[in-house]
Amino acid sequence: MTTIKDIAKAAGVSITTVSRALNGYSDVNEKTRKKIIEIAKQLNYSPNTLARGLVMNKSKTIGLLVSGLTRESTKDNFTFEVLAGVNQYVSEVDYDMVLFSTTSTKQREKTYTQLCRERRVDGAILQGIRVDDPYLQEVVESDIPCVLIDIPIESETVGYVTTDNVLGAKKAVQHLISLGHRHIAMINGYEFAFVSEQRLKGFQEALFEAGLPFHEHLVANGAFKEERAEQEAVRLLTQHPEITSFFCASDLMALGVMKAAKTLGKRIPEELAIIGYDDIILASYTTPPLSTIAQNKFAMGYEAAKLLIEMLEGKAQSRVRVLETELKIRESTVKNHG
């Protein structure tokens, strides 16, 4: 069996150079890379030797790759609950888990496959990834199995776990409509989040089915951040005083809208009703408590780990898991509720 030592000898370069060339590192001269690849082919070297080694000698470790793990994201606890769910299933089946933090910039420096191979993980779960992130394309092309959270891409090696975001948003807006609201504004996340597209679609569908017009100028992007949502809500309420309610694509942004209402002296829910999405721990402790669409983040992590390990062991019947959401009505939309 040909080793990289043989290739290095034939090419007259170091073993490190061969390794880096075959693993796609960008610091290898293109001419050298081509020469090394050509020699590797002539010598019948299989770059999948390592992959095969991993299959035969599975590490029984999966990676949880999280994007956007920042100090401010600790407030919504979303990632921690997903992590706890992943950990629960992993320990039940005697696997290990490694946590990787990633950003769009980091993803350009090291490919998804390189990361998994170097850290010896059999497969990975991706959380918080943006629709325009490099890894999204790479996971589809890689032979290392992957489960995405909240991005519906499916292939031979890729599956996903999500909730019905269109229906969830629809339930929130239908609740506001049932209370008599006709001028409903929306604070969405950002355009590169798949859930933002879905929740906007649900918002539009609920309005359409109730015979209400959709006004694009009543939708603003809060980037899933509390402060940004607060600024956008102040702007919307100032420019469009007819607004009587807000649907927010996350609870964290709903907290920002609550602050905006306080700043402008609007009473919740009498003058402004607010509903969020996620049901984070803080939602039931706000004043007034926040109505929201609850999604079970722990279950998302648990199901993602279960699906990935089933895929790794060839037992997955389907590569898609869609979980339910639940409307939680509290006092930010209905006074004296609960």
Secondary structure in CASP SS format (residue, H / E / C, confidence):
PFRMAT SS
TARGET T0000
AUTHOR 0000-0000-0000
METHOD secondary structure of the structure
MODEL  1
M C 1.00
T C 1.00
T C 1.00
I H 1.00
K H 1.00
D H 1.00
I H 1.00
A H 1.00
K H 1.00
A H 1.00
A H 1.00
G C 1.00
V C 1.00
S C 1.00
I H 1.00
T H 1.00
T H 1.00
V H 1.00
S H 1.00
R H 1.00
A H 1.00
L H 1.00
N C 1.00
G C 1.00
Y C 1.00
S C 1.00
D C 1.00
V C 1.00
N C 1.00
E H 1.00
K H 1.00
T H 1.00
R H 1.00
K H 1.00
K H 1.00
I H 1.00
I H 1.00
E H 1.00
I H 1.00
A H 1.00
K H 1.00
Q H 1.00
L C 1.00
N C 1.00
Y C 1.00
S C 1.00
P C 1.00
N C 1.00
T H 1.00
L H 1.00
A H 1.00
R H 1.00
G H 1.00
L H 1.00
V H 1.00
M H 1.00
N C 1.00
K C 1.00
S C 1.00
K C 1.00
T E 1.00
I E 1.00
G E 1.00
L E 1.00
L E 1.00
V E 1.00
S E 1.00
G C 1.00
L C 1.00
T C 1.00
R C 1.00
E H 1.00
S H 1.00
T H 1.00
K H 1.00
D H 1.00
N C 1.00
F H 1.00
T H 1.00
F H 1.00
E H 1.00
V H 1.00
L H 1.00
A H 1.00
G H 1.00
V H 1.00
N H 1.00
Q H 1.00
Y H 1.00
V H 1.00
S H 1.00
E H 1.00
V C 1.00
D C 1.00
Y C 1.00
D E 1.00
M E 1.00
V E 1.00
L E 1.00
F E 1.00
S E 1.00
T E 1.00
T C 1.00
S H 1.00
T H 1.00
K H 1.00
Q H 1.00
R H 1.00
E H 1.00
K C 1.00
T C 1.00
Y H 1.00
T H 1.00
Q H 1.00
L H 1.00
C H 1.00
R H 1.00
E H 1.00
R C 1.00
R C 1.00
V C 1.00
D C 1.00
G E 1.00
A E 1.00
I E 1.00
L E 1.00
Q E 1.00
G C 1.00
I C 1.00
R C 1.00
V C 1.00
D C 1.00
D C 1.00
P H 1.00
Y H 1.00
L H 1.00
Q H 1.00
E H 1.00
V H 1.00
V H 1.00
E H 1.00
S C 1.00
D C 1.00
I C 1.00
P C 1.00
C E 1.00
V E 1.00
L E 1.00
I E 1.00
D C 1.00
I C 1.00
P C 1.00
I C 1.00
E C 1.00
S C 1.00
E C 1.00
T C 1.00
V E 1.00
G E 1.00
Y E 1.00
V E 1.00
T E 1.00
T E 1.00
D C 1.00
N H 1.00
V H 1.00
L H 1.00
G H 1.00
A H 1.00
K H 1.00
K H 1.00
A H 1.00
V H 1.00
Q H 1.00
H H 1.00
L H 1.00
I H 1.00
S H 1.00
L C 1.00
G C 1.00
H C 1.00
R C 1.00
H C 1.00
I E 1.00
A E 1.00
M E 1.00
I E 1.00
N E 1.00
G C 1.00
Y C 1.00
E C 1.00
F C 1.00
A C 1.00
F H 1.00
V H 1.00
S H 1.00
E H 1.00
Q H 1.00
R H 1.00
L H 1.00
K H 1.00
G H 1.00
F H 1.00
Q H 1.00
E H 1.00
A H 1.00
L H 1.00
F H 1.00
E H 1.00
A C 1.00
G C 1.00
L C 1.00
P C 1.00
F C 1.00
H C 1.00
E H 1.00
H H 1.00
L H 1.00
V E 1.00
A E 1.00
N E 1.00
G C 1.00
A C 1.00
F C 1.00
K C 1.00
E H 1.00
E H 1.00
R H 1.00
A H 1.00
E H 1.00
Q H 1.00
E H 1.00
A H 1.00
V H 1.00
R H 1.00
L H 1.00
L H 1.00
T H 1.00
Q H 1.00
H C 1.00
P C 1.00
E C 1.00
I C 1.00
T C 1.00
S E 1.00
F E 1.00
F E 1.00
C E 1.00
A C 1.00
S C 1.00
D H 1.00
L H 1.00
M H 1.00
A H 1.00
L H 1.00
G H 1.00
V H 1.00
M H 1.00
K H 1.00
A H 1.00
A H 1.00
K H 1.00
T H 1.00
L C 1.00
G C 1.00
K C 1.00
R C 1.00
I C 1.00
P C 1.00
E C 1.00
E C 1.00
L C 1.00
A E 1.00
I E 1.00
I E 1.00
G C 1.00
Y C 1.00
D E 1.00
D C 1.00
I C 1.00
I H 1.00
L H 1.00
A H 1.00
S H 1.00
Y H 1.00
T C 1.00
T C 1.00
P C 1.00
P C 1.00
L C 1.00
S E 1.00
T E 1.00
I E 1.00
A E 1.00
Q E 1.00
N C 1.00
K H 1.00
F H 1.00
A H 1.00
M H 1.00
G H 1.00
Y H 1.00
E H 1.00
A H 1.00
A H 1.00
K H 1.00
L H 1.00
L H 1.00
I H 1.00
E H 1.00
M H 1.00
L H 1.00
E C 1.00
G C 1.00
K C 1.00
A C 1.00
Q C 1.00
S C 1.00
R C 1.00
V E 1.00
R E 1.00
V E 1.00
L E 1.00
E C 1.00
T E 1.00
E E 1.00
L E 1.00
K E 1.00
I C 1.00
R C 1.00
E C 1.00
S C 1.00
T C 1.00
V C 1.00
K C 1.00
N C 1.00
H C 1.00
G C 1.00
END
